[in-house]
Amino acid sequence: MTIIYVTSDVEGAGKTAFSTTLAKILSDKGQNVSLVRLSSSDKVNSENLENNIGIFKNLPFEIIHSDEKSAVKLIKTLDKKNDVAIIDGYSGLNNKLSIELTKILNPKIILVSQYNPNLNILQLTSPAKDIFGDSLIGLIINKRTKHMGNHVAKSLIPSIESTGIQALGVLPEDRRMLGLTVDQLKNHLNGIYTGFLNDSMKYYLIEHFLIGGLILDWGVHYFNTRANKAVISRGDRPDIQMSALSTPTSCLIATSGITPLEYVQYEAEQEEVPIIVVEKDTLSVAADLETIYQKCKFDHMLKLERFTQLVHANIDLQTILKILINNVN
């Protein structure tokens, strides 16, 4: 069994997204894969529960949560049934748990770093080489901002490779990766559901927010500019709500504590669009949304689908897969 350990220099760099995506790619190639997600011991039980009821429960590979005390024993048991074990490891190059675990297991290592135009390459690569040595397959840069492709190609990649570490690729920022579910939005805004609702509607992905107010253009035209959206308006604006329901909409947010009219609720039921009623006014709700992206996680099948596309388009998978699989197709 091949063991690969995915780590990052900082929290939120994208190691979980890459670990999960790599597990899916390998599974699609017919490999028996387990993804081991390392957590502190007090989080393991709750995260296992999330997997049992959440959106990742039907993935074609096994996801196991383990704390640092159980990880070595667990991974040894996987050797009998798996071709590859992928460890979604700890963040931080100087993380003692990461260093100890990699010394014991001797895995192949991939480092994921979040793009920063002021990134000091030597401060990143020197400790990585000292800690992981020849076990380090290479470095992935994630969340490259939209207009920095030229800087990356002409400066960043050559700087990385001049240190002797292979640059495996650079992933661009993508709006979908910042999405959240209807239920996460409802909880963030302390809202309540009204009207028809089934469990699947709680997991619709929201990528955009549109505020319904003084719209100069035809409402349907305005709301058609975005899909996977939440539309925010006072609860007593059926004109805005009905226009939004004529377009692909993830949910309606009815502000000022006003429940929408019955015919709006009926149309929402027909379109299977959930309605959230919040007590705050529209401007206050918009202000509350400024902090919501801090809660975003890699926790939705649409995110996995998009990240898989990004990895195939931007990462040197052949280098990685040749290490993990014999006779890669």
C-alpha positions, 0 to 999 in steps of 0.5 A: 500500500502506498501512503500519501500525506497531504499537508499545508503551510497554513490553515485554509490553503486547500489540503482537504479539497486536494486530498478528497479530490485525489482520492476520487481520481484514484478511485475512478481509476479502480484503486481501493482508496481510503482517505484518513482525515486527521483531527484532534481527538475531541473532534473525531466523533462529531466529524464521523457523524457529519460523514454518516449524515452528510453529503459525502456519505455516497463517495466511492471511497472510505473516509475515516476520521482519526486522532493522532494517537490512533492514526498509525495503528489505523493506517497499518490495518488499511494495508491489507485492503487498500492500494492507497491511503491518503492522509489529510494531515495537519497544517503548519510546516513545524507542526510536531504531530505532522513531523512525528507521524511522517517519520513513523509512516514514511509517506510520500508528501504533497505540500499545498500552499495558498497563493500570496503575491508576496510569498517568500519562496525560501521561507516556504521551501527551505523548512519543507525540504529540511523536514520532509526531504526526498519524501516531498513529491512537490508543491501545489499553489492554490487560490491564485487570484484572477489577474496574476497568471503572468506573475505565477508563470514567469516568477513564482514557478521558476522560483519554486523549481530553483530550490529543487522542489517540483511545482506540481501546479497552480490552482486558480481561485473559483467562486464555487469553492466559497459557496455555502449551503442553504442551511448554513446560510439560515444558521448564520442569519439566525433565520427560520424556514417557512413553507415547503421544505425537504432535506435536499433543499437544505443542501442547495449550494449558494454561490451568489447573493442578489439584493432585490430593491429598486431594479431598473431592468426587468426583474427576470433579466436581472435575476437571470444574471446569476445561478445558484443564488440567494435573493434578499428582499423584504418579505412583503415584496412579492414582485421581487420574489416572483421574478426571482422564482422565474430564474434558477434560485437556491433560496429566498431570504425574506427580511424584516421578519415578514413572511411572504404571501401565500401565492409566493410560498406556493410558487416557491413550493412548485419550484422547490425553492426554500424560503428563509425569514429573518428579523433583520432588515435587508441592509443589516442582512447584507452586512451580516454576509460580509463574514459568512465566507469565513465559515466556508468548508470543502463540504459539497459535491458540487465543490468536489466536482469543480475542484476535480475539474480544476485539478485535471486542468492545472495539476501535473497528475501524471507525476503524482499518479506514477508514484501511486499507481503502476501502469497509469492509464 
